[in-house]
Amino acid sequence: MKMNNITLDFGTLQLSAELFDTKVAKAFHKNLPYSIDLTLWGNEAYGPIGADLGEEHPIPTIPPGGLAYTRQGNYFCIFFGQQPAWPVEYIGTMSGDWKKLVGNRTITRVSIT
């Protein structure tokens, strides 16, 4: 199964991630790059990407370090301990020290390439 690598740049922190081989993850990758203003909610950051990537198989739980997309608002979601408010598309996972996101209230924007 081929995965696409991406970089999440928060300004003071850069993380690598892999996107899964799913229809929604491929659509997300096809529309790179993104620059997203983030909202923090518990141990989750999310923001609109301005594109409808469709829906394939939304699930109600995402593990810490997981990346997701939801059609409700066309949001990209970064999970570092929080669970989704509703089922989302699980599209990838972060590698490296993503735990630095926990409690970090300064992340307000992410650039994804």
N, C-alpha and C positions, 0 to 999 in steps of 0.2 A: 504494500500500500504506500503510494507516494504522498509525502507531506510537503507543504510549502513552508519555508522559514520566513518569519517576519521579525521586525524589530519594533519595540515599543519604546519611544523616547519621551520621558516625562520631564526633560530639562536637566534635572539633577540626578536622574537615574535612568539607565537604559537596560532593557530586558529583552532577551531573545524568546521567541515563541515558535511553536509549530502549529500549523493549521491542519485539521483532519481532511481526509479525502471524502468530503461530502459535497452535495450540490450547493448548499448555502455557504460553506467555507470557500469553495471555488469561486462563487460569485463575489464574496468579500475580497478575496485575493485579486480578482480581475479588476476591481475598482480602486486598488491602491494607487497613490498614497492617500492617507486620511490625516486630517488635523481636527481633533475632536476636543471641544470644551467639555470638561467632566463635571458631573455632580456626584458627590459622595453620599452614600447611604450605608451606614454601618461599615462593614468590611467589603464594600462593593463600590466600584466607580463605573459610571455609565454616561454615555452621551450620544447624541444623534449623529448619524452618518449621512443623512440626506438621501438615502437610497433604499428602495424596497428590494431586499434580496430573496424574498419568497419565504416559504415555510416547508420544512421537510419532516422533521420528527422532534417537536419540542418536548423537553423533559423537565420535570419539576425540581431536580437537584443538580447542582454543579459542584465538583470538588474544588477545594481551595487551589488557586493557581490556574483555574479554568477561564477560558474566554468564551463568550457567547454573543448571540445576536437575537434580538426580538423584533418581530414585526410591529408590535405595539409601540409606536413612536420611532421605529427604525433605529433602535439603540444598539450600540456596541457595548458589551458589559464585561467588566474585569472583576473576577471573584477572588477574594483573598480571605474568605471565612464566612461571608454572608451567603444565604440561600436566596434564590430568585423569588420575587413576589408572585410570579406566575411562570408557567413552563416557557422555556427558552430553547433556542437551538445551540447545542454545545458544539462549538466550531474549532476549538484548539486549546492548547495548554502552554503556560509559560515555563521556561526553564531558568536556571540561575536563582538568584536570591530575591524572588518575588515577595518573600516575607517582609522585606523592607517597606512594602506598601501598607502593612498593618499599622494602624495608628498614625499614618502619615497624612496630616490634614492639608499639606501644601500642594498635593497633586491636583491641579486644576485643568490641565491640558495634556494631551498625548498626541504625538505624531507617530504614525504607523507607516512603515515602509517595508 
